[in-house]
């Protein structure tokens, strides 16, 4: 179950905070669960996914100290789509996508 948090808490709690716009990593993160969310005046702001000391923040109001460009996000979305095409076993899909997520984090945090 995810909990409500603040940008400040996330920025203080993680060394790397990767901010991506809404649905930019939809396929890549499809087997992961959000740990938290933020809000803004209009309502929901962003979901936070945790991977060790890295958080991926995605939503209408993403934030972070790392902002990968559109091309990098699209490349990993395409990799994710190709990697799990035809694989219907949930745990197998999750394992494949987790490897891609780790690769993505490694690339954008260099």
Secondary structure, DSSP 8 states (H G I E B T S, - for coil): --EE--HHHHHHH-SEEEEEETTTTTTTTTT---SEEEEETTEEEEEEEEETTEEEEEETT---SB---HHHHHHHHHHHHHHHTT---HHHHHHHHHHHHHHHHHHHT-
